Amino acid sequence: MDDFYKNIIISLLTFSVGCIISLVSPKILKKLLRRITSATQSKTDDYIATLLIETIKPLGFILSFIVAWKVLLIGGIVDKTLIGISKFLCLIYIVRFVNRVFLKIIQRWASKINDQSISEMIRSLSPMVGASVWSLGVIFYLQNMGVQMAAIWALLSAGGIGAGLALKEPVQEFFEYITILLDKPFQSGQFIHIDGIWAKVESVGVRSTRLRSINGEAIVMSNSRLTNGVISNYAEMKKRRLVHKLGVVYETTYEQTKSIPMIIKNIVDKTENAIFDRCHFIEFANSSLDFELVYYIPTSDYLQAMSAQQEINLEIMKKFQSENINFAYPTQTIHVNKQEIFS
């Protein structure tokens, strides 16, 4: 009985000393770490030092309790339960500390990268890193508690195979998401065409990409379909090449026909956001003399291209009217020999 009371006194003293150390050590460590972190311009080490100081105090209380409890030499289920709970609480604080440090490092790494898509990809790894740290922590805890890990590993292996089969498609979409961010076939805000769909990219998600069609409806398309399809990205156009055919009537004189290419060249040259390439008389068609006009719009803006095209078309109409040049339309002329009819 005397030994029991003696153990209680030693246990209380041990716990008290541990609590005092847990209260004093963060203050001492804070001053020491402040000297170290003040020598650097980075805020990351300040953040880690603050986390460390916040974590030491509760960990010190828990460890003091574990040591003090073991002094009592109380065995059985009560001892295992309290020690198990105490170790689990230690695990929570340690894993939280490690996770928060990793997340801070990932965020700082992502913020230093100028490429927004790569930065988003790095940030998207945060949940995976957090889950991995928790998994390793739980496995370490179970092993420390004396759990037979052979059965656990066998269960995890079987579960991993099943989860792999079940999550095949989501995992594939995630890697397609990584491909989109790294390869950059398109980015948010760009106008693309794929599988007959003309749309603007609104956002790229982990599993799917959200588009906004030219008609206004939202289109959600899987990342794998996007990466496996042929994408036309109009935002990447340095200039837009426009080819037009126009025909004039056969009654157009030689002089008028010869002047048409120069007339059109002058019109295109005077038009803003338009660069003349060529204009040629290319064909004697069934009902018209056909010309082919080629010019460039040095912009990827679709509205600017259409405005320039409209201005050129209107000026061509105006100039042809002033020059008495008539546009052709489908006609068919039949010549009848009267003598053959009445013979």
Solvent accessible surface area in square Angstrom, and as a share of the most:
residue,aa,sasa,rsa
1,M,160,0.71
2,D,116,0.60
3,D,105,0.54
4,F,90,0.38
5,Y,114,0.44
6,K,122,0.52
7,N,31,0.16
8,I,51,0.26
9,I,104,0.53
10,I,71,0.36
11,S,9,0.06
12,L,111,0.55
13,L,109,0.54
14,T,38,0.22
15,F,74,0.31
16,S,54,0.35
17,V,81,0.47
18,G,15,0.14
19,C,24,0.14
20,I,104,0.53
21,I,103,0.52
22,S,4,0.03
23,L,84,0.42
24,V,69,0.40
25,S,35,0.23
26,P,6,0.04
27,K,141,0.60
28,I,110,0.56
29,L,40,0.20
30,K,94,0.40
31,K,139,0.59
32,L,96,0.48
33,L,29,0.14
34,R,141,0.51
35,R,187,0.68
36,I,104,0.53
37,T,14,0.08
38,S,84,0.54
39,A,89,0.69
40,T,70,0.41
41,Q,181,0.81
42,S,34,0.22
43,K,146,0.62
44,T,16,0.09
45,D,40,0.21
46,D,51,0.26
47,Y,70,0.26
48,I,50,0.25
49,A,13,0.10
50,T,69,0.40
51,L,5,0.02
52,L,59,0.30
53,I,30,0.15
54,E,98,0.44
55,T,17,0.10
56,I,45,0.23
57,K,84,0.36
58,P,29,0.18
59,L,31,0.15
60,G,15,0.14
61,F,68,0.28
62,I,22,0.11
63,L,95,0.47
64,S,11,0.07
65,F,70,0.29
66,I,17,0.08
67,V,80,0.46
68,A,5,0.04
69,W,37,0.13
70,K,107,0.45
71,V,39,0.22
72,L,29,0.15
73,L,147,0.73
74,I,63,0.32
75,G,53,0.51
76,G,54,0.52
77,I,134,0.68
78,V,82,0.47
79,D,29,0.15
80,K,139,0.59
81,T,64,0.37
82,L,55,0.27
83,I,12,0.06
84,G,7,0.07
85,I,92,0.46
86,S,6,0.04
87,K,61,0.26
88,F,87,0.36
89,L,73,0.36
90,C,13,0.08
91,L,17,0.08
92,I,47,0.24
93,Y,67,0.25
94,I,84,0.43
95,V,5,0.03
96,R,113,0.41
97,F,44,0.18
98,V,46,0.26
99,N,13,0.07
100,R,88,0.32
101,V,21,0.12
102,F,85,0.36
103,L,58,0.29
104,K,61,0.26
105,I,78,0.40
106,I,20,0.10
107,Q,93,0.41
108,R,85,0.31
109,W,140,0.49
110,A,1,0.00
111,S,75,0.48
112,K,134,0.57
113,I,48,0.24
114,N,158,0.81
115,D,38,0.20
116,Q,131,0.58
117,S,12,0.08
118,I,34,0.17
119,S,7,0.04
120,E,68,0.31
121,M,27,0.12
122,I,4,0.02
123,R,109,0.40
124,S,27,0.18
125,L,53,0.26
126,S,21,0.13
127,P,99,0.62
128,M,101,0.45
129,V,42,0.24
130,G,13,0.12
131,A,60,0.47
132,S,55,0.35
133,V,21,0.12
134,W,92,0.32
135,S,59,0.38
136,L,123,0.61
137,G,10,0.10
138,V,59,0.34
139,I,36,0.18
140,F,133,0.56
141,Y,38,0.14
142,L,48,0.24
143,Q,112,0.50
144,N,80,0.41
145,M,66,0.30
146,G,56,0.54
147,V,58,0.34
148,Q,139,0.62
149,M,22,0.10
150,A,80,0.62
151,A,68,0.53
152,I,41,0.21
153,W,128,0.45
154,A,65,0.50
155,L,127,0.63
156,L,85,0.42
157,S,67,0.43
158,A,64,0.49
159,G,42,0.40
160,G,43,0.41
161,I,119,0.60
162,G,39,0.38
163,A,46,0.35
164,G,42,0.41
165,L,135,0.67
166,A,78,0.60
167,L,91,0.45
168,K,140,0.59
169,E,94,0.42
170,P,56,0.35
171,V,71,0.41
172,Q,81,0.36
173,E,6,0.02
174,F,31,0.13
175,F,124,0.52
176,E,32,0.14
177,Y,10,0.04
178,I,27,0.14
179,T,61,0.35
180,I,2,0.01
181,L,6,0.03
182,L,99,0.49
183,D,104,0.54
184,K,72,0.30
185,P,40,0.25
186,F,4,0.02
187,Q,75,0.33
188,S,69,0.44
189,G,44,0.42
190,Q,32,0.14
191,F,68,0.28
192,I,1,0.00
193,H,43,0.19
194,I,0,0.00
195,D,83,0.43
196,G,59,0.56
197,I,39,0.20
198,W,103,0.36
199,A,0,0.00
200,K,104,0.44
201,V,1,0.01
202,E,70,0.31
203,S,53,0.34
204,V,26,0.15
205,G,28,0.27
206,V,73,0.42
207,R,127,0.46
208,S,27,0.18
209,T,0,0.00
210,R,100,0.37
211,L,0,0.00
212,R,85,0.31
213,S,11,0.07
214,I,116,0.59
215,N,127,0.65
216,G,40,0.39
217,E,86,0.38
218,A,43,0.33
219,I,33,0.17
220,V,96,0.55
221,M,6,0.02
222,S,36,0.23
223,N,0,0.00
224,S,18,0.11
225,R,117,0.43
226,L,0,0.00
227,T,41,0.24
228,N,118,0.60
229,G,27,0.26
230,V,131,0.75
231,I,40,0.21
232,S,43,0.28
233,N,25,0.13
234,Y,50,0.19
235,A,41,0.32
236,E,106,0.47
237,M,51,0.23
238,K,180,0.76
239,K,106,0.45
240,R,24,0.09
241,R,126,0.46
242,L,23,0.12
243,V,66,0.38
244,H,47,0.21
245,K,133,0.56
246,L,25,0.12
247,G,15,0.15
248,V,0,0.00
249,V,30,0.17
250,Y,103,0.39
251,E,142,0.64
252,T,15,0.09
253,T,69,0.40
254,Y,154,0.59
255,E,120,0.54
256,Q,42,0.19
257,T,17,0.10
258,K,138,0.59
259,S,44,0.29
260,I,0,0.00
261,P,34,0.21
262,M,113,0.50
263,I,18,0.09
264,I,0,0.00
265,K,73,0.31
266,N,69,0.35
267,I,17,0.09
268,V,0,0.00
269,D,78,0.40
270,K,172,0.73
271,T,8,0.04
272,E,136,0.61
273,N,57,0.29
274,A,15,0.11
275,I,90,0.45
276,F,41,0.17
277,D,65,0.34
278,R,72,0.26
279,C,9,0.05
280,H,96,0.43
281,F,73,0.31
282,I,72,0.37
283,E,85,0.38
284,F,143,0.60
285,A,25,0.19
286,N,162,0.83
287,S,28,0.18
288,S,13,0.08
289,L,11,0.05
290,D,22,0.12
291,F,0,0.00
292,E,29,0.13
293,L,2,0.01
294,V,0,0.00
295,Y,0,0.00
296,Y,46,0.18
297,I,0,0.00
298,P,61,0.38
299,T,25,0.15
300,S,45,0.29
301,D,59,0.30
302,Y,129,0.49
303,L,135,0.67
304,Q,78,0.34
305,A,0,0.00
306,M,65,0.29
307,S,66,0.43
308,A,5,0.04
309,Q,38,0.17
310,Q,114,0.51
311,E,81,0.37
312,I,0,0.00
313,N,64,0.33
314,L,104,0.51
315,E,70,0.32
316,I,7,0.03
317,M,95,0.42
318,K,139,0.59
319,K,80,0.34
320,F,1,0.00
321,Q,130,0.58
322,S,80,0.52
323,E,71,0.32
324,N,117,0.60
325,I,6,0.03
326,N,93,0.48
327,F,78,0.32
328,A,26,0.20
329,Y,151,0.58
330,P,127,0.80
331,T,76,0.44
332,Q,161,0.72
333,T,105,0.61
334,I,135,0.69
335,H,169,0.75
336,V,96,0.55
337,N,81,0.42
338,K,154,0.65
339,Q,147,0.65
340,E,125,0.56
341,I,104,0.53
342,F,171,0.71
343,S,122,0.79
